Amino acid sequence: MAEKVNSANLGFEKEIFKAADKLRGNMDAAEYKNVVLGLIFLKYISDSFEERYKKLVDEGLGFEEDRDEYSAKNIFFVPEKARWDYIAENAKKEEIGKIIDNAMLAIEEENNRLKGVLPKNYARPELDKRRLGEVVDLFNNLKLKEHGDSKDILGRTYEYAIAQFAEQEGKRAGEFYTPSSIVRTLVEILQPYEGRVYDPCCGAGGMFVQSAKFVERRQGRIDELSIYGQESNPNTWKLAQMNLAIHGLEGNLGQGASDTFFNDQHKSLRADFILANPPFNMSDWGGDKLEDDARWQYGTPPQGNANYAWMQHMIYHLSPKGKLGLVLANGSLSAGGQEGSIRENIIKDDLVEAVIAMPDKLFYSTGIPVSLWIINKNKKQKGKTIFIDARSLGTMVTRAHRELSVEDIEKIANYYHDFVAGKEVDEQGFVHVADLKEIEENNFVLTPGRYVGMEEEEDDGIPFEEKMETLTSELSDLLKESHRLEEEIRKQLGGIGYEL
């Protein structure tokens, strides 16, 4: 069986999430998300602290309460009454909510990076304190060490929980979650091994986490990645900060949540890699107030759709050798008017390296089909663009949701990398390399289906005449059955006094 990308196939994460799920009660998914993710984060930083604390005690030099001994190892210092053991001891008390809130406050006071980030609403009346205490007990009793490194498991659980909440929240999930199939595909194509990685609409930080995982799979050093991001939703910005911290990543996500178009917090940044899933077809992005913006090198984006504003913002922030992978609704491939003019200018500047049509139903938040754009400031194959029609890939894991397997993603990425290396890659119905002249002949429309053609069908060896004879015979039988059913319906209706 093909290996799925989604962490849903990692059993113990599912077990932890199920344990926490009993806390939900009558809360909606958006509210409940912050409660559970906050607890996972608290357990993670406490476990990390305790591991270091025990080592320092064993050394016997009396440095176990020295904050510098923790910050030097990129570990958050956890005050005594915020440590998990203390919280677990008080799990059965009615004031457990207040104890957790105080723990979060104490951790923020000791660690500047977490100031204003952690959830502090566990004492609110609508949160069942008996259930909260039971979840603390469950977290305390889970034998994390039996399943590997406890910190790594909690990091994966955080990711798994985000994916589960995305499924539960449906359309609202687009604010914080990009499906792992899409993130992993972009990462495997761009291969952000070292340098500056930027996401101007970073959600919960999934692009950064997957970039770091790519580096780890290649036995690289994640500290050679410099992470920059921005997010406009305050709660989502906090989730991203916790997501980075729980994966041992440092990043600059700005001073707080802020609109990327109106308050670009990384104005001077020129990134080596940009990975992004901007909101699709934003109509109220404030374009009328930004008509003369320096970022619109290829034309002023229309006020009614921000797709090409996002794209140009990202191109503006690329280094001279930078590469960009972004997700856009398929309409951006063929839109006319101002968008068509901008697209033409970007193509003529030889920036579009690849366009990949993705399967439907990958998102929890929308059913619309999307494509991946790969833009490269320093293309190896000058004047050429690879088109990949991957709409047939993936497996339905529920009635409404599809995932790509690792093999699917490798197939897409391998075609891209072979193209960059100058190898022959054309495959009827799936891949085609077009030059600027061919794209111009197609009016600068970038829909992959226009270029790859129809998939060739294997010849089954049956002569055409024989096929037609079989088909007409089957059609004749179906027509006879249709007439029989029509007569039966007339009879039944007549029997109750109705005529056709």
C-alpha positions in Angstrom: 0.0 0.0 0.0 1.3 3.5 -0.9 2.5 5.5 2.1 0.3 8.5 2.9 1.8 11.9 3.6 -0.7 12.8 6.3 0.4 12.0 9.8 -2.9 10.4 10.3 -1.2 7.0 9.7 1.0 7.5 12.8 -1.1 5.6 15.4 0.2 7.1 18.7 -0.5 10.7 17.7 -4.1 9.6 17.0 -4.3 8.0 20.5 -3.1 11.2 22.2 -5.6 13.3 20.2 -8.4 10.9 21.1 -7.5 11.2 24.7 -7.8 15.0 24.6 -11.0 14.9 22.5 -13.1 14.1 25.6 -12.5 17.7 26.7 -14.5 19.1 23.9 -18.0 19.0 25.4 -20.1 21.7 23.7 -17.2 23.9 22.4 -16.9 24.4 18.7 -13.8 23.2 16.9 -12.2 26.7 16.6 -12.4 27.3 20.3 -11.5 23.8 21.4 -8.4 23.9 19.1 -6.6 26.5 21.2 -7.3 24.6 24.4 -5.9 21.2 23.2 -3.0 22.7 21.3 -2.0 24.7 24.3 -2.0 21.6 26.5 0.2 19.7 24.0 2.6 22.6 23.9 2.7 22.9 27.7 3.5 19.2 28.0 6.2 19.5 25.3 8.1 22.4 26.9 7.8 20.9 30.3 9.2 17.5 29.1 12.1 19.3 27.3 12.8 21.3 30.5 12.7 18.2 32.7 15.1 16.3 30.5 17.7 19.1 30.7 17.0 19.6 34.4 17.8 16.0 35.2 21.1 16.1 33.3 22.1 19.3 35.2 21.2 17.6 38.5 23.3 14.6 37.6 26.3 16.8 36.8 26.0 18.0 40.4 27.2 21.6 39.8 24.1 23.3 41.1 23.1 24.8 37.7 19.7 23.2 37.4 17.9 26.5 38.0 20.2 28.6 35.9 18.2 30.0 33.0 21.2 30.3 30.7 21.8 26.5 30.9 18.5 26.1 29.1 18.5 29.0 26.6 22.0 27.8 25.5 20.3 24.5 24.3 17.3 26.3 22.8 15.1 25.0 25.6 12.5 27.2 27.3 12.9 27.7 31.1 9.8 26.5 33.0 9.2 27.9 36.5 8.4 25.4 39.2 4.6 26.0 39.3 4.4 25.7 35.5 6.1 22.3 35.3 3.9 19.3 34.3 4.5 17.4 37.5 3.0 20.3 39.5 0.0 20.6 37.1 -0.6 16.8 37.3 -0.5 16.9 41.1 -3.4 19.4 41.0 -5.4 17.9 38.2 -8.3 16.9 40.4 -8.7 20.4 42.0 -11.5 22.7 40.9 -9.0 25.4 40.3 -7.0 23.4 37.7 -8.0 25.9 35.0 -6.6 28.8 37.0 -3.4 26.8 37.7 -2.9 26.2 34.0 -3.5 29.8 33.2 -1.0 30.9 35.8 1.5 28.4 34.4 1.1 29.9 30.9 1.6 33.4 32.3 4.7 32.3 34.2 6.3 30.7 31.1 5.7 33.8 29.1 7.3 36.0 31.8 10.4 33.8 31.7 10.7 33.5 27.9 10.4 36.6 25.8 9.9 34.6 22.6 6.6 33.4 24.0 5.2 36.7 25.3 1.5 37.0 24.4 1.6 33.7 22.5 0.2 31.1 24.9 -3.5 30.5 25.5 -4.7 31.6 28.9 -8.4 30.8 29.0 -8.5 27.5 30.9 -10.3 29.1 33.9 -13.3 30.2 32.0 -16.7 28.8 33.3 -17.7 27.0 30.1 -14.6 24.8 30.2 -15.5 21.7 32.3 -12.8 21.5 35.0 -13.5 17.8 35.8 -12.8 16.9 32.1 -9.8 19.3 32.0 -8.3 17.4 35.0 -9.0 14.1 33.3 -7.2 15.2 30.2 -4.2 16.3 32.2 -4.2 12.9 33.9 -4.4 11.2 30.5 -1.5 13.2 29.2 0.4 12.4 32.3 -0.2 8.7 32.0 0.6 8.2 28.3 3.8 6.2 28.0 5.5 8.5 25.5 8.9 7.1 26.0 7.7 3.6 24.9 7.0 5.1 21.5 10.3 7.0 20.9 11.4 10.4 21.8 8.6 12.1 23.8 9.4 15.6 22.4 9.3 14.3 18.8 6.0 12.5 19.4 4.4 15.7 20.9 5.6 17.7 17.9 4.0 15.2 15.5 0.9 15.2 17.7 0.7 19.0 17.4 0.7 18.6 13.6 -1.8 15.8 13.7 -4.1 17.8 15.9 -3.9 20.8 13.5 -4.9 18.5 10.6 -7.8 17.1 12.7 -9.1 20.5 13.6 -8.9 21.5 9.9 -11.2 18.6 9.0 -13.6 19.6 11.8 -13.7 23.3 10.9 -14.2 22.7 7.2 -14.3 26.0 5.4 -12.7 28.0 8.2 -9.6 25.7 8.1 -8.1 27.6 5.2 -7.1 30.3 7.7 -4.5 28.1 9.4 -4.0 24.9 7.5 -2.5 23.8 4.1 -2.9 20.1 3.4 0.3 18.1 4.0 0.1 16.7 0.4 0.5 20.1 -1.0 3.1 21.3 1.4 5.2 18.2 0.9 5.0 18.5 -2.9 6.2 22.1 -2.8 9.0 21.2 -0.4 10.2 18.3 -2.5 10.2 20.5 -5.7 11.9 23.5 -4.2 14.2 21.5 -1.8 14.9 24.3 0.7 18.1 22.9 2.1 19.7 26.1 3.4 19.0 29.8 3.2 16.1 32.2 3.8 12.7 30.6 3.7 9.7 33.0 3.6 5.9 32.6 3.8 3.9 35.9 3.7 0.7 34.1 4.8 2.1 31.4 7.0 -1.0 30.1 8.8 0.1 27.7 11.5 3.6 27.4 10.0 3.3 24.1 8.1 5.5 25.2 5.3 8.4 25.9 7.8 8.0 22.6 9.6 8.0 20.6 6.4 11.0 22.5 5.1 12.9 21.6 8.3 11.8 18.0 7.9 13.2 18.0 4.4 16.6 19.1 5.7 16.5 16.4 8.4 15.7 13.7 5.8 18.8 14.9 3.9 20.9 14.8 7.1 21.3 18.5 7.0 21.3 21.1 9.8 18.0 22.9 10.4 19.9 25.9 11.9 21.1 26.6 8.4 17.5 27.6 7.5 16.5 31.2 8.3 12.7 31.4 8.7 10.6 34.5 8.0 6.8 34.7 8.0 3.8 36.9 8.4 0.2 36.1 9.3 -2.8 38.4 9.7 -5.0 36.3 12.0 -3.9 36.8 15.7 -4.9 33.3 16.9 -3.3 31.7 13.9 -0.1 33.7 14.4 0.1 32.3 17.9 -0.4 28.7 16.6 2.5 29.3 14.2 4.8 30.5 17.0 4.0 27.4 19.1 4.4 25.2 16.1 7.9 26.5 15.5 8.8 26.2 19.1 7.5 22.7 19.5 9.7 21.6 16.5 12.8 23.3 17.8 12.7 26.0 15.1 13.5 29.7 15.5 11.8 32.2 13.1 10.9 35.8 12.6 7.2 36.0 12.3 7.1 39.7 12.8 6.0 41.6 16.0 2.5 40.2 15.8 -0.4 39.5 13.4 -0.5 42.0 10.6 -1.8 42.5 7.0 1.0 41.6 4.6 -0.1 44.0 1.9 -0.5 47.1 4.2 2.2 46.3 6.8 5.0 44.3 5.2 7.1 43.3 8.2 10.0 42.0 6.1 10.4 44.8 3.6 14.1 44.4 3.0 13.9 40.5 2.8 15.1 38.8 -0.3 14.4 35.2 0.2 16.0 32.1 -1.3 12.8 30.1 -1.1 9.2 31.3 -0.8 6.5 28.7 -0.1 2.9 30.0 0.3 -0.8 29.1 0.1 -2.4 32.6 0.0 -6.2 33.0 0.4 -7.9 32.2 -2.9 -9.5 35.0 -4.9 -9.6 37.6 -2.1 -11.9 40.4 -3.2 -11.6 42.8 -0.3 -7.8 43.1 0.0 -7.7 46.9 -0.3 -6.2 47.1 -3.7 -7.6 50.6 -4.4 -5.3 52.0 -1.7 -2.1 50.4 -3.2 -2.3 51.2 -6.9 1.2 52.7 -7.1 2.9 50.1 -4.9 6.5 49.3 -5.8 5.7 45.6 -5.7 3.5 45.7 -8.8 6.4 45.3 -11.3 4.3 43.5 -13.8 1.1 45.5 -13.6 -1.4 46.7 -11.0 -3.5 43.8 -9.7 -7.3 44.1 -10.0 -9.1 45.5 -7.0 -11.6 42.5 -7.0 -9.0 39.7 -6.8 -5.7 39.5 -4.9 -4.2 36.4 -6.6 -1.7 38.4 -8.7 -1.0 40.8 -5.8 0.1 37.8 -3.7 2.2 36.5 -6.6 3.9 39.9 -7.3 4.5 40.5 -3.5 6.4 37.2 -3.5 8.4 37.8 -6.7 9.4 41.2 -5.2 10.8 39.4 -2.1 12.8 36.8 -4.1 16.6 37.0 -4.1 18.3 37.1 -7.6 18.5 33.3 -7.4 15.4 32.7 -5.5 12.6 30.2 -6.2 8.9 30.5 -5.3 6.2 27.8 -5.0 2.7 29.0 -4.4 -0.8 27.6 -4.5 -3.5 29.4 -6.6 -7.0 28.7 -7.7 -7.1 27.5 -11.3 -8.8 30.6 -12.5 -5.4 32.4 -12.2 -4.1 30.3 -15.1 -6.4 31.6 -17.7 -8.0 34.9 -16.3 -8.1 37.8 -18.8 -8.1 41.5 -18.3 -5.5 42.9 -15.8 -4.7 39.5 -14.6 -4.0 38.2 -18.1 -1.8 41.2 -18.8 0.2 40.6 -15.6 0.5 36.9 -16.3 1.8 37.6 -19.8 4.5 40.0 -18.5 5.7 37.5 -15.9 5.9 34.8 -18.6 7.8 37.1 -21.0 10.3 37.8 -18.1 10.9 34.0 -18.1 10.0 33.5 -14.5 7.5 30.6 -14.8 9.4 27.4 -14.5 6.6 24.9 -13.8 2.8 24.7 -13.5 1.2 21.7 -11.9 -2.5 21.0 -11.9 -3.4 19.3 -8.6 -6.3 16.8 -7.9 -9.5 18.1 -6.4 -10.7 17.5 -2.8 -7.2 18.0 -1.3 -8.5 20.9 0.9 -10.9 20.7 3.8 -11.8 24.4 3.3 -12.8 24.3 -0.4 -13.5 21.9 -3.2 -12.2 24.1 -5.9 -9.3 22.8 -8.0 -5.9 24.4 -7.6 -2.5 24.5 -9.3 1.1 24.9 -8.1 3.2 27.6 -9.6 7.0 27.3 -9.5 8.6 30.7 -10.3 12.4 30.9 -10.6 14.5 34.0 -10.9 17.4 31.9 -12.3 16.0 29.2 -14.5 18.4 26.6 -15.8 16.1 25.8 -18.8 15.8 29.3 -20.2 12.7 30.1 -22.2 11.0 26.8 -21.2 8.2 25.8 -18.8 7.2 22.3 -17.7 3.5 21.5 -17.4 2.3 18.6 -15.2 -1.3 17.4 -15.1 -1.5 15.6 -11.8 -5.2 15.6 -11.5 -5.5 11.8 -11.7 -3.2 11.2 -8.7 -4.1 10.7 -5.1 -6.5 8.4 -3.2 -9.8 9.3 -1.5 -9.3 8.7 2.2 -12.9 9.8 3.1 -15.9 10.6 0.9 -14.8 14.3 0.8 -11.0 14.3 1.1 -8.1 13.1 -1.0 -4.5 12.6 -0.2 -1.4 12.1 -2.3 0.9 9.3 -1.5 4.7 9.7 -1.1 5.0 7.9 -4.5 2.6 10.5 -6.1 4.7 13.4 -4.7 8.0 11.8 -5.8 6.6 11.3 -9.3 5.7 15.0 -9.6 9.0 16.1 -8.1 11.1 13.7 -10.2 9.6 15.0 -13.4 10.4 18.6 -12.3 14.0 17.8 -11.3 14.6 15.8 -14.5 13.4 18.7 -16.6 15.7 21.1 -14.7 18.6 18.7 -15.4 17.8 18.9 -19.1 16.4 15.4 -19.5 13.6 14.4 -21.9 10.4 14.3 -19.8 7.4 14.6 -22.1 4.7 12.0 -21.4 1.4 12.2 -23.3 -1.4 13.2 -21.0 0.8 14.0 -18.0 3.9 16.1 -18.8 4.9 18.5 -21.5 7.7 21.1 -21.9 6.6 24.2 -23.8 8.7 27.1 -25.0 7.7 30.7 -25.0 6.4 30.6 -28.6 4.0 27.7 -27.8 2.7 29.5 -24.7 2.2 32.7 -26.8 0.3 30.7 -29.3 -2.0 29.7 -26.4 -2.6 33.3 -25.6 -0.4 33.0 -22.5 -2.9 30.7 -20.8 -1.1 28.2 -18.5 -3.7 25.5 -18.0 -1.6 22.2 -18.1 -4.4 20.3 -19.9 -3.9 22.5 -22.9 -0.3 21.4 -23.2 0.0 17.8 -22.1 -2.8 16.5 -24.3 -5.0 13.4 -23.8 -3.4 10.4 -22.2 -2.7 7.7 -24.8 -4.8 4.6 -24.5 -3.2 1.2 -25.0 -4.3 -0.6 -28.1 -6.2 -3.7 -26.9 -5.8 -5.4 -30.3 -9.6 -5.6 -31.1 -10.5 -4.5 -34.6 -12.6 -1.3 -34.9 -15.4 -3.1 -36.7 -15.6 -5.8 -34.0 -15.8 -3.1 -31.3 -18.6 -1.2 -33.1 -20.6 -4.5 -33.6 -20.4 -5.2 -29.9 -21.3 -1.7 -28.9 -24.3 -1.4 -31.2 -25.5 -4.7 -29.9 -25.3 -3.5 -26.3 -27.0 -0.2 -27.2 -29.8 -2.1 -28.9 -30.4 -4.2 -25.8 -30.4 -1.1 -23.6 -32.9 0.7 -25.8 -35.2 -2.4 -25.7 -35.0 -2.4 -21.9 -35.7 1.4 -21.9 -38.9 0.9 -23.9 -40.0 -1.9 -21.6 -39.5 0.2 -18.5 -41.4 3.1 -20.2 -44.4 0.9 -20.9 -44.3 -0.4 -17.3 -44.4 3.1 -15.9 -47.3 4.0 -18.2 -49.3 1.0 -16.9 -48.6 1.8 -13.3 -49.6 5.4 -13.7 -52.8 4.4 -15.6 -53.7 2.0 -12.7 -53.9 5.0 -10.3 -55.8 7.2 -12.8 -52.9 9.2 -14.4 -52.0 9.1 -18.1 -48.8 10.2 -19.8 
